[in-house]
């Protein structure tokens, strides 16, 4: 019971730690989808289809030349900065 009492006394620190850990993994997974070349960061395939950006990504990348693509080989979504490709 003592361990449970100590955990309950420090639940604020535990919750903050969990929120920071979850935020870290969300940011890490989002950063892994950013690329400068028009190839999938997961499988390096160049076959992709252009997908419209969602509301949050439009707000996040407002004023920047960022395009969202879906890989046709592994179905991974990724973002391309300053794309020189003509896939519309």
N, C-alpha and C positions, 0 to 999 in steps of 0.2 A: 504494500500500500504506500510505502514511503516514496517509491519511485513515481508512482502515479500522482501523488500529491505534489512532488517537485515538478513534474511535467505540467500539471494544471496551474501551478504558480507561475510558470514561465511560458504559458501558451502564446503570449504576444510575440516572444522571440521565435517560437516555433512557427507561427503563422507568417511572420515576416520572412523567415528563412525559406519557407516553402514558396511564398510568392516570388521571392528573388530567384529561386531555382527554376521555377516554371517560366518566368520572364526570360531568364538566360537561355533556356532551351528554345523558346519561341523565336527570339532574336537570332540565335544561331541557325535555326532551320530556315528563317527568312533570308539571312545573308548568304546561305549556301545556294539560293536560287538566283542570285544576281550574277550576271556575266556581261562581258563586253563583246564577245563573239557570238554569232548566231549559230550556236551548237548547244545541245543539251548538256548541262554540267554533270548529269548522271551517267549517260551512255555515250556521249560525244556524237550523236547522230545529228545530221543537218536537216532532216525532214521534220518540218514544224508547220503548225498552222497558227495564224494570228487569232488571239482571243481578246475580247474587250476587257478592259480593266474594271475591277469593282470599285465601289465608292471609297473604301478606305485606301486602296492603292492610288486612286486618283488624288485624294487629299495628300497622301504621303509624297507622291512624286509630282506634285503640281509645279508646272513651269519647267520641267525637265523632259528631255527626249527619251522616254522609257516606253518600251513596247512589251506586251505580255504575249508569250508563245506557249503552245502546248506541243510537246514532242509526240510525233506520230508512232514512234517505236515503243517507248516506255510509258507514255501518257503523263510525263512529268511536266508541271507548270514551271516556267522560269521567265525572268525579266532580262531584257537586253537594253543596255545603255548605248546611245548613239549608233543605232543600227544603220548600216549602209545598204541593207537588203530591201528588196521591193516586195516582200510578202505582205499584202494588205488584207 
